[in-house]
Structures are given as C-alpha cells and as structure tokens.
Amino acid sequence: MNEVKAPKWEAFLARQREKQRTPFGKYTSQKGHAKHRGIEFNLTFEEWMDWWGDDFDKRGRGKDDLVMARIGDTGPYELGNIKKITFSENRREAYTNKS
C-alpha cells in the first residue's frame, strides 16, 4: 500500500506550531519578536511566568486581551520597565509616542 507522507518541512512546521502553544514557546516567541525589533529582553522564563501570574491566559491580540508593554514604549523588556495593558491601549500608546 502506498502511504502518502508529508514533506519533512511540513512536519517541522507542525512541531514548531506545537512548541509555540506551550508557555515556554510563548516566552521564546515574545523574546524573539523583541530581538527582531531591536529591543532588549532581559527576563528569564521564570521571571516572565511570575510576572504574568494569574493573567497568563488573558494574554493575546484581541482588543481587550492583555499584553506586556514597556513604560513609555522605550527601553528594554525588564522588571521595572514593563506593565500589563490591553492590546488596544498598547496600540494607542504606540501611536501617541510616534507623534
């Protein structure tokens, strides 16, 4: 019987998507996005998880979901320079800070 196998890259992408669903995957994703944007990210995984605490499942990209924002939208992501705000508040602040 001929079994159709997915190309290796499809299996790789599926594994990557699965990793991103874990808390550590979400941490590494956020850290990677910061690096891509040229922003320092000085939180360990443990600090990141503690900081999110009970709000971890409220994170997201919906307008009322929570995000980690930098105070004044400047400096690194690190304790003392981050706050929890909604996605829409973060967008508004980013727009205001660019003006």
C-alpha positions as CSV (number, residue, x, y, z in Angstrom):
1,M,0.0,0.0,0.0
2,N,1.3,3.4,-0.9
3,E,1.3,5.7,2.1
4,V,1.4,9.4,1.4
5,K,3.9,11.2,3.6
6,A,4.0,14.9,4.3
7,P,7.2,16.6,3.2
8,K,9.8,17.0,6.0
9,W,9.3,20.7,6.2
10,E,5.6,20.3,6.9
11,A,6.4,18.0,9.8
12,F,9.0,20.6,11.0
13,L,6.4,23.4,10.9
14,A,3.8,21.4,12.7
15,R,6.3,20.7,15.5
16,Q,7.2,24.4,15.7
17,R,3.5,25.4,15.9
18,E,3.0,22.8,18.7
19,K,6.0,24.3,20.6
20,Q,4.6,27.8,20.3
21,R,1.5,26.7,22.2
22,T,3.4,25.9,25.4
23,P,4.2,28.6,27.9
24,F,7.9,28.3,27.1
25,G,7.2,28.5,23.4
26,K,5.2,31.8,24.0
27,Y,8.1,33.1,26.1
28,T,10.7,32.4,23.4
29,S,8.3,33.8,20.7
30,Q,8.0,37.1,22.6
31,K,11.7,37.2,23.2
32,G,12.4,36.5,19.5
33,H,10.0,39.3,18.4
34,A,11.7,41.7,20.7
35,K,15.1,40.8,19.3
36,H,13.8,41.2,15.7
37,R,12.6,44.7,16.6
38,G,16.0,45.6,18.2
39,I,14.6,45.7,21.8
40,E,16.4,44.1,24.7
41,F,14.5,41.4,26.5
42,N,16.0,40.9,30.0
43,L,13.5,38.5,31.6
44,T,14.2,34.8,32.4
45,F,11.4,32.4,31.7
46,E,10.7,32.1,35.4
47,E,10.5,36.0,35.8
48,W,8.2,36.1,32.8
49,M,5.9,33.5,34.1
50,D,5.8,35.0,37.6
51,W,5.1,38.5,36.1
52,W,2.2,37.2,34.1
53,G,0.9,35.2,37.1
54,D,-2.9,34.6,37.0
55,D,-3.2,36.8,33.9
56,F,-1.3,34.4,31.7
57,D,-4.4,33.1,30.0
58,K,-5.6,36.7,29.4
59,R,-2.7,37.4,27.0
60,G,-3.4,37.9,23.3
61,R,-4.0,40.1,20.4
62,G,-7.7,40.8,20.8
63,K,-8.5,44.4,21.7
64,D,-9.3,43.6,25.3
65,D,-6.6,41.0,25.8
66,L,-3.5,41.8,27.9
67,V,0.0,42.5,26.6
68,M,3.3,43.2,28.1
69,A,4.1,46.8,27.3
70,R,7.2,48.9,28.0
71,I,6.8,52.0,30.1
72,G,6.8,54.9,27.7
73,D,7.3,52.4,24.9
74,T,11.1,52.8,25.5
75,G,13.9,50.7,26.9
76,P,14.2,47.0,27.4
77,Y,11.6,44.5,28.4
78,E,12.7,44.0,32.1
79,L,11.2,44.1,35.5
80,G,10.6,47.7,36.5
81,N,10.0,48.8,32.9
82,I,7.0,46.7,31.9
83,K,3.3,46.9,32.6
84,K,0.2,45.0,31.7
85,I,-2.3,46.8,29.5
86,T,-4.8,45.8,26.9
87,F,-3.8,45.3,23.3
88,S,-5.9,48.4,22.2
89,E,-4.3,50.6,24.9
90,N,-0.8,49.4,23.7
91,R,-1.7,50.3,20.1
92,R,-2.9,53.7,21.2
93,E,0.2,54.4,23.2
94,A,2.5,53.3,20.4
95,Y,0.6,55.7,18.0
96,T,0.8,58.6,20.6
97,N,4.5,58.0,21.2
98,K,5.3,58.2,17.5
99,S,3.6,61.6,17.1
